[in-house]
Structure formats: structure tokens, C-alpha cells
Amino acid sequence: MAAILAGMTVTPVPLPPSWLVLAYLSVELDAHPAGVVVVGAAGAAAGRTLLAAWTRALGPRLMGRATRENVDYLAARLHGRRTTAGVAAVLALSPPPAGALYTAAGLLRVSLPLVGASCFVGRLVTYGLGVGLAGAFAGDAGDRLRDATGPWQAALGLAGVVIVLWLLGRIDWRAAVERRRLRLREQHPEQEPDAPERE
């Protein structure tokens, strides 16, 4: 069960809600609710930590210089004591699209232990509620899961991921933080990506 949740959460691509999958499995396997919640939360935390780790390593290589500098500025501002609790709270709550948030956490070099701990605590709550409610719809848990995996849901979820990551790179974070002006960063084609040096 932990492996299933880890496999679902290691990618930013939107999949069926993990709490619903866990609730369905708990009904089908007739497993102890507390054990299901803890194992599921551990699997999700492992998956999200791996997602943040591989996007931290791969992401900067796919960004142009100006975008990297913009994201690095925000990363530096998020590494202070005052912001750590806020980052942890956002990751724990994980409003949709959650995959995009954990991808952003990787790009912003958020501490991986913080990513894992925040996800684990947040999933303990959401999975606890989901598994607790599973008994109320035990007969139609499969139908609810199928309803959540339609093409429209997948398309909307993927669009949400793309928009969040696009905004992460395009918002001028220096202007937003220092001048309280929310605007899109000007793009300079000659700066993105880095042009090879001429000899």
C-alpha cells in the first residue's frame, strides 16, 4: 500500500485523489484503519520527497538563466526562520494542484526533511478523514474512484500544474517581495536559455 501511494505521489502529473485511493483500498482489503492511514501517509511522504528531490536536481537544467535567477531569489527569501512555518503549512495542507506545489518545493530547494515531514503530517489528517468516511460509502467506493479518474478531471489537473509552474517562473519575485508589486517578469529572448560563448 505504501508503494502504491509513493508511486502516485512521485510525479507532478495529476492522478486520482490519493485519499480516495487509500479509502478504496482500506474497504477492499478490510485493513485496520489506523494502520492504513499511517502506512499511506508514509508512502505519500516518501513519494513527495522524491518528487522534490528529482525536480531540485533536474529543474535548474531546464530553465533559462533569467528564470533561474528569478526562482533563486524567491528561494533565498523562503529560507529564513519566519518563512519556514508558512512553507510547512502550505505543503501540509497541499491545496490542489499538490503535485505542482511539491515540484515548486524542489525548484525552490526547500529542505527535503521539511517536505517529507509536512507531507506526512498533512496526510495523516486527510487520510484519517478519508478512511474514516470510507465506511459510509463502502458500497460505492469503486464508483466514486472511477468518477474521479475521468478525462476532464485529468485535463483540468494537468492545466493547474502547468499554470502554477509557469507562474513560479514568470512572476517577478523581486518586485513582489521588495516593492509589493505583483507583475510578470519581462522576458529577454537573448537571455533564455544561456547563449553559448563565442571564442
PyMOL commands that place a pseudoatom at each C-alpha (Angstrom):
pseudoatom trace, name=CA, resn=MET, resi=1, chain=A, elem=C, hetatm=0, pos=[0.000, 0.000, 0.000]
pseudoatom trace, name=CA, resn=ALA, resi=2, chain=A, elem=C, hetatm=0, pos=[2.846, 2.395, 0.809]
pseudoatom trace, name=CA, resn=ALA, resi=3, chain=A, elem=C, hetatm=0, pos=[4.426, 1.592, -2.568]
pseudoatom trace, name=CA, resn=ILE, resi=4, chain=A, elem=C, hetatm=0, pos=[1.178, 2.449, -4.378]
pseudoatom trace, name=CA, resn=LEU, resi=5, chain=A, elem=C, hetatm=0, pos=[0.927, 5.826, -2.647]
pseudoatom trace, name=CA, resn=ALA, resi=6, chain=A, elem=C, hetatm=0, pos=[4.621, 6.531, -3.242]
pseudoatom trace, name=CA, resn=GLY, resi=7, chain=A, elem=C, hetatm=0, pos=[4.225, 5.731, -6.936]
pseudoatom trace, name=CA, resn=MET, resi=8, chain=A, elem=C, hetatm=0, pos=[1.219, 8.051, -7.195]
pseudoatom trace, name=CA, resn=THR, resi=9, chain=A, elem=C, hetatm=0, pos=[2.909, 10.978, -5.482]
pseudoatom trace, name=CA, resn=VAL, resi=10, chain=A, elem=C, hetatm=0, pos=[6.401, 10.839, -7.006]
pseudoatom trace, name=CA, resn=THR, resi=11, chain=A, elem=C, hetatm=0, pos=[5.104, 12.537, -10.157]
pseudoatom trace, name=CA, resn=PRO, resi=12, chain=A, elem=C, hetatm=0, pos=[3.576, 16.012, -10.599]
pseudoatom trace, name=CA, resn=VAL, resi=13, chain=A, elem=C, hetatm=0, pos=[1.110, 14.584, -13.121]
pseudoatom trace, name=CA, resn=PRO, resi=14, chain=A, elem=C, hetatm=0, pos=[-2.371, 14.683, -11.532]
pseudoatom trace, name=CA, resn=LEU, resi=15, chain=A, elem=C, hetatm=0, pos=[-3.784, 11.273, -10.650]
pseudoatom trace, name=CA, resn=PRO, resi=16, chain=A, elem=C, hetatm=0, pos=[-6.926, 10.245, -8.727]
pseudoatom trace, name=CA, resn=PRO, resi=17, chain=A, elem=C, hetatm=0, pos=[-7.006, 11.747, -5.200]
pseudoatom trace, name=CA, resn=SER, resi=18, chain=A, elem=C, hetatm=0, pos=[-4.683, 9.643, -3.082]
pseudoatom trace, name=CA, resn=TRP, resi=19, chain=A, elem=C, hetatm=0, pos=[-7.041, 9.815, -0.076]
pseudoatom trace, name=CA, resn=LEU, resi=20, chain=A, elem=C, hetatm=0, pos=[-9.798, 8.289, -2.213]
pseudoatom trace, name=CA, resn=VAL, resi=21, chain=A, elem=C, hetatm=0, pos=[-7.498, 5.528, -3.447]
pseudoatom trace, name=CA, resn=LEU, resi=22, chain=A, elem=C, hetatm=0, pos=[-6.490, 4.774, 0.140]
pseudoatom trace, name=CA, resn=ALA, resi=23, chain=A, elem=C, hetatm=0, pos=[-10.104, 4.762, 1.295]
pseudoatom trace, name=CA, resn=TYR, resi=24, chain=A, elem=C, hetatm=0, pos=[-10.989, 2.356, -1.511]
pseudoatom trace, name=CA, resn=LEU, resi=25, chain=A, elem=C, hetatm=0, pos=[-8.082, 0.046, -0.646]
pseudoatom trace, name=CA, resn=SER, resi=26, chain=A, elem=C, hetatm=0, pos=[-8.993, 0.070, 3.029]
pseudoatom trace, name=CA, resn=VAL, resi=27, chain=A, elem=C, hetatm=0, pos=[-12.521, -1.097, 2.164]
pseudoatom trace, name=CA, resn=GLU, resi=28, chain=A, elem=C, hetatm=0, pos=[-11.382, -3.712, -0.332]
pseudoatom trace, name=CA, resn=LEU, resi=29, chain=A, elem=C, hetatm=0, pos=[-8.637, -5.120, 1.892]
pseudoatom trace, name=CA, resn=ASP, resi=30, chain=A, elem=C, hetatm=0, pos=[-10.625, -4.760, 5.108]
pseudoatom trace, name=CA, resn=ALA, resi=31, chain=A, elem=C, hetatm=0, pos=[-7.461, -3.454, 6.764]
pseudoatom trace, name=CA, resn=HIS, resi=32, chain=A, elem=C, hetatm=0, pos=[-7.137, -1.775, 10.148]
pseudoatom trace, name=CA, resn=PRO, resi=33, chain=A, elem=C, hetatm=0, pos=[-7.916, 1.943, 9.606]
pseudoatom trace, name=CA, resn=ALA, resi=34, chain=A, elem=C, hetatm=0, pos=[-5.084, 3.285, 11.772]
pseudoatom trace, name=CA, resn=GLY, resi=35, chain=A, elem=C, hetatm=0, pos=[-2.502, 1.131, 10.048]
pseudoatom trace, name=CA, resn=VAL, resi=36, chain=A, elem=C, hetatm=0, pos=[-3.819, 2.101, 6.621]
pseudoatom trace, name=CA, resn=VAL, resi=37, chain=A, elem=C, hetatm=0, pos=[-3.571, 5.801, 7.451]
pseudoatom trace, name=CA, resn=VAL, resi=38, chain=A, elem=C, hetatm=0, pos=[-0.014, 5.611, 8.833]
pseudoatom trace, name=CA, resn=VAL, resi=39, chain=A, elem=C, hetatm=0, pos=[1.287, 3.403, 6.020]
pseudoatom trace, name=CA, resn=GLY, resi=40, chain=A, elem=C, hetatm=0, pos=[-0.420, 5.536, 3.386]
pseudoatom trace, name=CA, resn=ALA, resi=41, chain=A, elem=C, hetatm=0, pos=[0.925, 8.773, 4.858]
pseudoatom trace, name=CA, resn=ALA, resi=42, chain=A, elem=C, hetatm=0, pos=[4.442, 7.322, 4.964]
pseudoatom trace, name=CA, resn=GLY, resi=43, chain=A, elem=C, hetatm=0, pos=[4.190, 6.248, 1.333]
pseudoatom trace, name=CA, resn=ALA, resi=44, chain=A, elem=C, hetatm=0, pos=[2.886, 9.644, 0.228]
pseudoatom trace, name=CA, resn=ALA, resi=45, chain=A, elem=C, hetatm=0, pos=[5.618, 11.440, 2.179]
pseudoatom trace, name=CA, resn=ALA, resi=46, chain=A, elem=C, hetatm=0, pos=[8.279, 9.271, 0.534]
pseudoatom trace, name=CA, resn=GLY, resi=47, chain=A, elem=C, hetatm=0, pos=[6.831, 9.947, -2.914]
pseudoatom trace, name=CA, resn=ARG, resi=48, chain=A, elem=C, hetatm=0, pos=[6.586, 13.705, -2.439]
pseudoatom trace, name=CA, resn=THR, resi=49, chain=A, elem=C, hetatm=0, pos=[10.116, 13.864, -1.009]
pseudoatom trace, name=CA, resn=LEU, resi=50, chain=A, elem=C, hetatm=0, pos=[11.441, 12.011, -4.050]
pseudoatom trace, name=CA, resn=LEU, resi=51, chain=A, elem=C, hetatm=0, pos=[9.480, 14.370, -6.316]
pseudoatom trace, name=CA, resn=ALA, resi=52, chain=A, elem=C, hetatm=0, pos=[11.058, 17.398, -4.653]
pseudoatom trace, name=CA, resn=ALA, resi=53, chain=A, elem=C, hetatm=0, pos=[14.495, 15.752, -4.850]
pseudoatom trace, name=CA, resn=TRP, resi=54, chain=A, elem=C, hetatm=0, pos=[14.429, 14.948, -8.561]
pseudoatom trace, name=CA, resn=THR, resi=55, chain=A, elem=C, hetatm=0, pos=[12.925, 18.290, -9.551]
pseudoatom trace, name=CA, resn=ARG, resi=56, chain=A, elem=C, hetatm=0, pos=[15.595, 20.036, -7.466]
pseudoatom trace, name=CA, resn=ALA, resi=57, chain=A, elem=C, hetatm=0, pos=[18.274, 18.211, -9.472]
pseudoatom trace, name=CA, resn=LEU, resi=58, chain=A, elem=C, hetatm=0, pos=[16.667, 18.387, -12.924]
pseudoatom trace, name=CA, resn=GLY, resi=59, chain=A, elem=C, hetatm=0, pos=[14.666, 21.629, -12.858]
pseudoatom trace, name=CA, resn=PRO, resi=60, chain=A, elem=C, hetatm=0, pos=[17.507, 24.196, -12.977]
pseudoatom trace, name=CA, resn=ARG, resi=61, chain=A, elem=C, hetatm=0, pos=[18.949, 22.479, -16.050]
pseudoatom trace, name=CA, resn=LEU, resi=62, chain=A, elem=C, hetatm=0, pos=[15.708, 23.081, -17.939]
pseudoatom trace, name=CA, resn=MET, resi=63, chain=A, elem=C, hetatm=0, pos=[15.376, 26.772, -17.049]
pseudoatom trace, name=CA, resn=GLY, resi=64, chain=A, elem=C, hetatm=0, pos=[16.996, 29.724, -18.747]
pseudoatom trace, name=CA, resn=ARG, resi=65, chain=A, elem=C, hetatm=0, pos=[19.385, 31.939, -16.813]
pseudoatom trace, name=CA, resn=ALA, resi=66, chain=A, elem=C, hetatm=0, pos=[16.877, 34.718, -16.106]
pseudoatom trace, name=CA, resn=THR, resi=67, chain=A, elem=C, hetatm=0, pos=[14.268, 32.247, -14.876]
pseudoatom trace, name=CA, resn=ARG, resi=68, chain=A, elem=C, hetatm=0, pos=[16.819, 30.527, -12.645]
pseudoatom trace, name=CA, resn=GLU, resi=69, chain=A, elem=C, hetatm=0, pos=[17.854, 33.849, -11.121]
pseudoatom trace, name=CA, resn=ASN, resi=70, chain=A, elem=C, hetatm=0, pos=[14.214, 34.783, -10.518]
pseudoatom trace, name=CA, resn=VAL, resi=71, chain=A, elem=C, hetatm=0, pos=[13.407, 31.451, -8.839]
pseudoatom trace, name=CA, resn=ASP, resi=72, chain=A, elem=C, hetatm=0, pos=[16.676, 31.538, -6.875]
pseudoatom trace, name=CA, resn=TYR, resi=73, chain=A, elem=C, hetatm=0, pos=[15.741, 34.946, -5.479]
pseudoatom trace, name=CA, resn=LEU, resi=74, chain=A, elem=C, hetatm=0, pos=[12.450, 33.572, -4.151]
pseudoatom trace, name=CA, resn=ALA, resi=75, chain=A, elem=C, hetatm=0, pos=[14.252, 30.500, -2.813]
pseudoatom trace, name=CA, resn=ALA, resi=76, chain=A, elem=C, hetatm=0, pos=[16.652, 32.681, -0.843]
pseudoatom trace, name=CA, resn=ARG, resi=77, chain=A, elem=C, hetatm=0, pos=[13.760, 34.628, 0.694]
pseudoatom trace, name=CA, resn=LEU, resi=78, chain=A, elem=C, hetatm=0, pos=[11.968, 31.435, 1.727]
pseudoatom trace, name=CA, resn=HIS, resi=79, chain=A, elem=C, hetatm=0, pos=[14.904, 30.022, 3.667]
pseudoatom trace, name=CA, resn=GLY, resi=80, chain=A, elem=C, hetatm=0, pos=[14.548, 32.276, 6.689]
pseudoatom trace, name=CA, resn=ARG, resi=81, chain=A, elem=C, hetatm=0, pos=[13.119, 31.276, 10.047]
pseudoatom trace, name=CA, resn=ARG, resi=82, chain=A, elem=C, hetatm=0, pos=[9.971, 33.344, 9.594]
pseudoatom trace, name=CA, resn=THR, resi=83, chain=A, elem=C, hetatm=0, pos=[9.004, 31.620, 6.368]
pseudoatom trace, name=CA, resn=THR, resi=84, chain=A, elem=C, hetatm=0, pos=[9.740, 28.002, 7.304]
pseudoatom trace, name=CA, resn=ALA, resi=85, chain=A, elem=C, hetatm=0, pos=[6.488, 27.541, 9.231]
pseudoatom trace, name=CA, resn=GLY, resi=86, chain=A, elem=C, hetatm=0, pos=[4.492, 29.045, 6.366]
pseudoatom trace, name=CA, resn=VAL, resi=87, chain=A, elem=C, hetatm=0, pos=[6.128, 26.777, 3.797]
pseudoatom trace, name=CA, resn=ALA, resi=88, chain=A, elem=C, hetatm=0, pos=[5.495, 23.743, 6.017]
pseudoatom trace, name=CA, resn=ALA, resi=89, chain=A, elem=C, hetatm=0, pos=[1.840, 24.715, 6.449]
pseudoatom trace, name=CA, resn=VAL, resi=90, chain=A, elem=C, hetatm=0, pos=[1.272, 25.125, 2.708]
pseudoatom trace, name=CA, resn=LEU, resi=91, chain=A, elem=C, hetatm=0, pos=[2.888, 21.758, 1.979]
pseudoatom trace, name=CA, resn=ALA, resi=92, chain=A, elem=C, hetatm=0, pos=[0.906, 20.057, 4.737]
pseudoatom trace, name=CA, resn=LEU, resi=93, chain=A, elem=C, hetatm=0, pos=[-2.392, 21.483, 3.506]
pseudoatom trace, name=CA, resn=SER, resi=94, chain=A, elem=C, hetatm=0, pos=[-1.402, 20.820, -0.123]
pseudoatom trace, name=CA, resn=PRO, resi=95, chain=A, elem=C, hetatm=0, pos=[-4.227, 22.624, -1.899]
pseudoatom trace, name=CA, resn=PRO, resi=96, chain=A, elem=C, hetatm=0, pos=[-4.643, 21.421, -5.496]
pseudoatom trace, name=CA, resn=PRO, resi=97, chain=A, elem=C, hetatm=0, pos=[-2.645, 21.014, -7.597]
pseudoatom trace, name=CA, resn=ALA, resi=98, chain=A, elem=C, hetatm=0, pos=[-0.491, 19.405, -4.913]
pseudoatom trace, name=CA, resn=GLY, resi=99, chain=A, elem=C, hetatm=0, pos=[1.950, 17.927, -7.416]
pseudoatom trace, name=CA, resn=ALA, resi=100, chain=A, elem=C, hetatm=0, pos=[2.838, 21.409, -8.622]
pseudoatom trace, name=CA, resn=LEU, resi=101, chain=A, elem=C, hetatm=0, pos=[3.441, 22.615, -5.055]
pseudoatom trace, name=CA, resn=TYR, resi=102, chain=A, elem=C, hetatm=0, pos=[5.908, 19.824, -4.312]
pseudoatom trace, name=CA, resn=THR, resi=103, chain=A, elem=C, hetatm=0, pos=[7.588, 20.361, -7.682]
pseudoatom trace, name=CA, resn=ALA, resi=104, chain=A, elem=C, hetatm=0, pos=[7.942, 24.030, -6.768]
pseudoatom trace, name=CA, resn=ALA, resi=105, chain=A, elem=C, hetatm=0, pos=[9.351, 22.996, -3.391]
pseudoatom trace, name=CA, resn=GLY, resi=106, chain=A, elem=C, hetatm=0, pos=[12.068, 21.116, -5.230]
pseudoatom trace, name=CA, resn=LEU, resi=107, chain=A, elem=C, hetatm=0, pos=[12.850, 24.023, -7.544]
pseudoatom trace, name=CA, resn=LEU, resi=108, chain=A, elem=C, hetatm=0, pos=[12.972, 26.361, -4.531]
pseudoatom trace, name=CA, resn=ARG, resi=109, chain=A, elem=C, hetatm=0, pos=[15.326, 23.980, -2.693]
pseudoatom trace, name=CA, resn=VAL, resi=110, chain=A, elem=C, hetatm=0, pos=[13.054, 23.569, 0.315]
pseudoatom trace, name=CA, resn=SER, resi=111, chain=A, elem=C, hetatm=0, pos=[14.649, 21.258, 2.874]
pseudoatom trace, name=CA, resn=LEU, resi=112, chain=A, elem=C, hetatm=0, pos=[13.781, 17.658, 1.967]
pseudoatom trace, name=CA, resn=PRO, resi=113, chain=A, elem=C, hetatm=0, pos=[13.186, 16.626, 5.616]
pseudoatom trace, name=CA, resn=LEU, resi=114, chain=A, elem=C, hetatm=0, pos=[10.745, 19.533, 5.870]
pseudoatom trace, name=CA, resn=VAL, resi=115, chain=A, elem=C, hetatm=0, pos=[8.999, 18.368, 2.690]
pseudoatom trace, name=CA, resn=GLY, resi=116, chain=A, elem=C, hetatm=0, pos=[8.662, 14.817, 3.996]
pseudoatom trace, name=CA, resn=ALA, resi=117, chain=A, elem=C, hetatm=0, pos=[7.541, 15.801, 7.490]
pseudoatom trace, name=CA, resn=SER, resi=118, chain=A, elem=C, hetatm=0, pos=[4.989, 18.315, 6.211]
pseudoatom trace, name=CA, resn=CYS, resi=119, chain=A, elem=C, hetatm=0, pos=[3.505, 15.817, 3.785]
pseudoatom trace, name=CA, resn=PHE, resi=120, chain=A, elem=C, hetatm=0, pos=[3.363, 13.080, 6.429]
pseudoatom trace, name=CA, resn=VAL, resi=121, chain=A, elem=C, hetatm=0, pos=[1.561, 15.272, 8.963]
pseudoatom trace, name=CA, resn=GLY, resi=122, chain=A, elem=C, hetatm=0, pos=[-0.855, 16.628, 6.389]
pseudoatom trace, name=CA, resn=ARG, resi=123, chain=A, elem=C, hetatm=0, pos=[-1.646, 13.193, 5.009]
pseudoatom trace, name=CA, resn=LEU, resi=124, chain=A, elem=C, hetatm=0, pos=[-2.252, 11.773, 8.467]
pseudoatom trace, name=CA, resn=VAL, resi=125, chain=A, elem=C, hetatm=0, pos=[-5.148, 14.215, 8.727]
pseudoatom trace, name=CA, resn=THR, resi=126, chain=A, elem=C, hetatm=0, pos=[-6.574, 13.894, 5.217]
pseudoatom trace, name=CA, resn=TYR, resi=127, chain=A, elem=C, hetatm=0, pos=[-6.152, 10.125, 5.052]
pseudoatom trace, name=CA, resn=GLY, resi=128, chain=A, elem=C, hetatm=0, pos=[-7.616, 9.769, 8.527]
pseudoatom trace, name=CA, resn=LEU, resi=129, chain=A, elem=C, hetatm=0, pos=[-10.717, 11.650, 7.414]
pseudoatom trace, name=CA, resn=GLY, resi=130, chain=A, elem=C, hetatm=0, pos=[-10.887, 9.749, 4.128]
pseudoatom trace, name=CA, resn=VAL, resi=131, chain=A, elem=C, hetatm=0, pos=[-10.550, 6.300, 5.660]
pseudoatom trace, name=CA, resn=GLY, resi=132, chain=A, elem=C, hetatm=0, pos=[-12.926, 7.284, 8.443]
pseudoatom trace, name=CA, resn=LEU, resi=133, chain=A, elem=C, hetatm=0, pos=[-15.566, 8.191, 5.868]
pseudoatom trace, name=CA, resn=ALA, resi=134, chain=A, elem=C, hetatm=0, pos=[-14.874, 5.110, 3.771]
pseudoatom trace, name=CA, resn=GLY, resi=135, chain=A, elem=C, hetatm=0, pos=[-17.317, 3.038, 5.782]
pseudoatom trace, name=CA, resn=ALA, resi=136, chain=A, elem=C, hetatm=0, pos=[-20.142, 5.409, 4.891]
pseudoatom trace, name=CA, resn=PHE, resi=137, chain=A, elem=C, hetatm=0, pos=[-19.760, 4.711, 1.175]
pseudoatom trace, name=CA, resn=ALA, resi=138, chain=A, elem=C, hetatm=0, pos=[-18.231, 1.253, 1.276]
pseudoatom trace, name=CA, resn=GLY, resi=139, chain=A, elem=C, hetatm=0, pos=[-20.682, 0.001, -1.325]
pseudoatom trace, name=CA, resn=ASP, resi=140, chain=A, elem=C, hetatm=0, pos=[-19.871, 2.623, -3.951]
pseudoatom trace, name=CA, resn=ALA, resi=141, chain=A, elem=C, hetatm=0, pos=[-16.218, 3.404, -3.211]
pseudoatom trace, name=CA, resn=GLY, resi=142, chain=A, elem=C, hetatm=0, pos=[-15.224, 1.961, -6.579]
pseudoatom trace, name=CA, resn=ASP, resi=143, chain=A, elem=C, hetatm=0, pos=[-17.763, 4.132, -8.401]
pseudoatom trace, name=CA, resn=ARG, resi=144, chain=A, elem=C, hetatm=0, pos=[-16.510, 7.249, -6.651]
pseudoatom trace, name=CA, resn=LEU, resi=145, chain=A, elem=C, hetatm=0, pos=[-12.952, 6.385, -7.611]
pseudoatom trace, name=CA, resn=ARG, resi=146, chain=A, elem=C, hetatm=0, pos=[-13.914, 5.866, -11.250]
pseudoatom trace, name=CA, resn=ASP, resi=147, chain=A, elem=C, hetatm=0, pos=[-15.766, 9.193, -11.276]
pseudoatom trace, name=CA, resn=ALA, resi=148, chain=A, elem=C, hetatm=0, pos=[-12.579, 10.920, -10.129]
pseudoatom trace, name=CA, resn=THR, resi=149, chain=A, elem=C, hetatm=0, pos=[-10.471, 9.497, -12.972]
pseudoatom trace, name=CA, resn=GLY, resi=150, chain=A, elem=C, hetatm=0, pos=[-12.305, 10.931, -15.977]
pseudoatom trace, name=CA, resn=PRO, resi=151, chain=A, elem=C, hetatm=0, pos=[-10.509, 12.722, -18.822]
pseudoatom trace, name=CA, resn=TRP, resi=152, chain=A, elem=C, hetatm=0, pos=[-11.876, 16.134, -17.835]
pseudoatom trace, name=CA, resn=GLN, resi=153, chain=A, elem=C, hetatm=0, pos=[-10.554, 15.803, -14.294]
pseudoatom trace, name=CA, resn=ALA, resi=154, chain=A, elem=C, hetatm=0, pos=[-7.133, 14.788, -15.636]
pseudoatom trace, name=CA, resn=ALA, resi=155, chain=A, elem=C, hetatm=0, pos=[-7.054, 17.660, -18.136]
pseudoatom trace, name=CA, resn=LEU, resi=156, chain=A, elem=C, hetatm=0, pos=[-8.022, 20.251, -15.523]
pseudoatom trace, name=CA, resn=GLY, resi=157, chain=A, elem=C, hetatm=0, pos=[-5.468, 18.883, -13.071]
pseudoatom trace, name=CA, resn=LEU, resi=158, chain=A, elem=C, hetatm=0, pos=[-2.688, 18.974, -15.660]
pseudoatom trace, name=CA, resn=ALA, resi=159, chain=A, elem=C, hetatm=0, pos=[-3.642, 22.521, -16.645]
pseudoatom trace, name=CA, resn=GLY, resi=160, chain=A, elem=C, hetatm=0, pos=[-3.402, 23.523, -12.984]
pseudoatom trace, name=CA, resn=VAL, resi=161, chain=A, elem=C, hetatm=0, pos=[0.112, 22.077, -12.709]
pseudoatom trace, name=CA, resn=VAL, resi=162, chain=A, elem=C, hetatm=0, pos=[1.265, 23.893, -15.839]
pseudoatom trace, name=CA, resn=ILE, resi=163, chain=A, elem=C, hetatm=0, pos=[-0.203, 27.227, -14.695]
pseudoatom trace, name=CA, resn=VAL, resi=164, chain=A, elem=C, hetatm=0, pos=[1.335, 27.061, -11.216]
pseudoatom trace, name=CA, resn=LEU, resi=165, chain=A, elem=C, hetatm=0, pos=[4.807, 26.202, -12.535]
pseudoatom trace, name=CA, resn=TRP, resi=166, chain=A, elem=C, hetatm=0, pos=[4.552, 28.845, -15.277]
pseudoatom trace, name=CA, resn=LEU, resi=167, chain=A, elem=C, hetatm=0, pos=[3.661, 31.496, -12.697]
pseudoatom trace, name=CA, resn=LEU, resi=168, chain=A, elem=C, hetatm=0, pos=[6.548, 30.382, -10.482]
pseudoatom trace, name=CA, resn=GLY, resi=169, chain=A, elem=C, hetatm=0, pos=[8.996, 31.272, -13.213]
pseudoatom trace, name=CA, resn=ARG, resi=170, chain=A, elem=C, hetatm=0, pos=[7.196, 34.288, -14.686]
pseudoatom trace, name=CA, resn=ILE, resi=171, chain=A, elem=C, hetatm=0, pos=[6.195, 36.339, -11.639]
pseudoatom trace, name=CA, resn=ASP, resi=172, chain=A, elem=C, hetatm=0, pos=[8.798, 38.970, -10.854]
pseudoatom trace, name=CA, resn=TRP, resi=173, chain=A, elem=C, hetatm=0, pos=[9.513, 37.863, -7.294]
pseudoatom trace, name=CA, resn=ARG, resi=174, chain=A, elem=C, hetatm=0, pos=[11.924, 40.696, -6.520]
pseudoatom trace, name=CA, resn=ALA, resi=175, chain=A, elem=C, hetatm=0, pos=[9.262, 43.257, -7.377]
pseudoatom trace, name=CA, resn=ALA, resi=176, chain=A, elem=C, hetatm=0, pos=[6.629, 41.284, -5.468]
pseudoatom trace, name=CA, resn=VAL, resi=177, chain=A, elem=C, hetatm=0, pos=[8.720, 40.990, -2.298]
pseudoatom trace, name=CA, resn=GLU, resi=178, chain=A, elem=C, hetatm=0, pos=[10.613, 44.281, -2.216]
pseudoatom trace, name=CA, resn=ARG, resi=179, chain=A, elem=C, hetatm=0, pos=[8.151, 46.669, -3.852]
pseudoatom trace, name=CA, resn=ARG, resi=180, chain=A, elem=C, hetatm=0, pos=[4.888, 44.812, -3.193]
pseudoatom trace, name=CA, resn=ARG, resi=181, chain=A, elem=C, hetatm=0, pos=[4.166, 44.890, -6.921]
pseudoatom trace, name=CA, resn=LEU, resi=182, chain=A, elem=C, hetatm=0, pos=[2.785, 41.715, -8.443]
pseudoatom trace, name=CA, resn=ARG, resi=183, chain=A, elem=C, hetatm=0, pos=[3.771, 41.657, -12.085]
pseudoatom trace, name=CA, resn=LEU, resi=184, chain=A, elem=C, hetatm=0, pos=[5.091, 39.294, -14.698]
pseudoatom trace, name=CA, resn=ARG, resi=185, chain=A, elem=C, hetatm=0, pos=[8.793, 39.362, -15.372]
pseudoatom trace, name=CA, resn=GLU, resi=186, chain=A, elem=C, hetatm=0, pos=[9.949, 40.793, -18.679]
pseudoatom trace, name=CA, resn=GLN, resi=187, chain=A, elem=C, hetatm=0, pos=[11.405, 38.168, -20.946]
pseudoatom trace, name=CA, resn=HIS, resi=188, chain=A, elem=C, hetatm=0, pos=[14.578, 38.785, -22.871]
pseudoatom trace, name=CA, resn=PRO, resi=189, chain=A, elem=C, hetatm=0, pos=[14.927, 36.172, -25.629]
pseudoatom trace, name=CA, resn=GLU, resi=190, chain=A, elem=C, hetatm=0, pos=[18.660, 36.610, -25.770]
pseudoatom trace, name=CA, resn=GLN, resi=191, chain=A, elem=C, hetatm=0, pos=[18.960, 35.569, -22.109]
pseudoatom trace, name=CA, resn=GLU, resi=192, chain=A, elem=C, hetatm=0, pos=[16.870, 32.365, -22.122]
pseudoatom trace, name=CA, resn=PRO, resi=193, chain=A, elem=C, hetatm=0, pos=[18.373, 29.887, -22.416]
pseudoatom trace, name=CA, resn=ASP, resi=194, chain=A, elem=C, hetatm=0, pos=[22.029, 30.776, -21.930]
pseudoatom trace, name=CA, resn=ALA, resi=195, chain=A, elem=C, hetatm=0, pos=[23.718, 31.521, -25.199]
pseudoatom trace, name=CA, resn=PRO, resi=196, chain=A, elem=C, hetatm=0, pos=[26.969, 29.640, -25.796]
pseudoatom trace, name=CA, resn=GLU, resi=197, chain=A, elem=C, hetatm=0, pos=[30.060, 31.774, -25.526]
pseudoatom trace, name=CA, resn=ARG, resi=198, chain=A, elem=C, hetatm=0, pos=[31.862, 32.582, -28.749]
pseudoatom trace, name=CA, resn=GLU, resi=199, chain=A, elem=C, hetatm=0, pos=[35.564, 32.185, -28.971]
for i in range(1, 199): cmd.bond("trace and resi %d" % i, "trace and resi %d" % (i + 1))
show_as sticks, trace
zoom trace
